[in-house]
C-alpha cells in the first residue's frame, strides 16, 4: 500500500475506500440543488477532497418530494453537509421528512444522517449496513474529525429499516422502490427507482467520469451492473458525476473498466506476479477515460488481486 500514489488525505478518509475527487476549490456554499425531474432534487458533489471548507460534500445527494412527505436519497458526508441539505429541503417544502436512505457505509454517503434525527424519519439501509457501520463507522468519524471540527462531523446513525431484498416507500402518490444488492462497490449497496419520474438512483454502483473505487467484489459489481440495467430505467443519477446521465452508456463505460481490471488482474495472478508488480503494470488502457486514474487504479488492483487470487 505504501507504494501507491495515494495522498495522506485520501488514506485518512478512505480506509478501504474514499469516493472523492481532487480538483475544484469552490466551497460547499457555492453548490446548489438541481430539480432533475419534477419533485426530485440533486446536489452534485464537489470535485474535491474532503476538507473543512467543503464539509465532505463530495457525493451526489438529494431528496424526493411526494404529496405527503419527503424522502432523502443520500444524507451527505458530514453533519454539516446534512444540515445544509435539510435547509435546502425546507426552502422548498414544509412536508415532513419521513425517510432517509443511507445507500452504503462510505463516509461521504452516511455521515450526514444525524442532521435528520430531529425529524424522526425511518432510516433505510441495507441489511448489512449495521455491521459495516460497527466495523468502520468510528474510524471514519475519527479521520474526518482530523479535517474539520468534530461538532460538524456528527454521530453515526444506524438503519431502522433494513432491506434484504426490495421494499417500497410511499410518499403519498409517489412510490420509491428500494433494492438491496449483493457485495459490489461495497458490502451494503442500495439502489432506488423513483416511479413517478422513472429515474434510477444507483448511488455508488454507478460512477461517471471518475475512476470507480472498488471496496467490495469486482465480480459482484459486474453482476450488479447487469442487474441495474435489467430494472428498466434509461436515465440515472450516479453517486458521483453529473446529476443526470443516460444509464446505458454510463454503465457500459464502468463495465468496460471493471472488465479490464478483472482480465488484467487474472493475467497477473496466472503469471505469478507479486501484488506490487501487478499494481505497477496495470494500466488497463483506461487512463484517458477516468479522472484520478493514477491515484485510485492501484488500490483497485489490490482489491481485485485479493479477490481473484483465490478463484
Secondary structure, 3 states (H helix, E strand, C coil): CCCCCCCHHHHHHHCCCCCCCCCCCCCHHHCCEEEEECCEEEECCCCCCCCCCCCCCCCCEEEEECCCEEEEEECCCCHHHHHHHHHHHHHHCCCEEEEEEECCCCHHHHCCHHHHHHHCCEEEEECCHHHHHHHHHHHHHHHHHCCCCHHHCCCCCCCCEEECCEEEEECCCCEEEEEECCCCCCCCCEEEEECCCCEEEEEEEEECCECCCCCCCHHHHHHHHHHHHHCCCCEEEEEECCCCEEHHHHHHHHHHHHHHHHHHHHHHHHCCCCHHHHHHHCCCCCHHHCECHHHHHHHHHHHHHHHHCCC
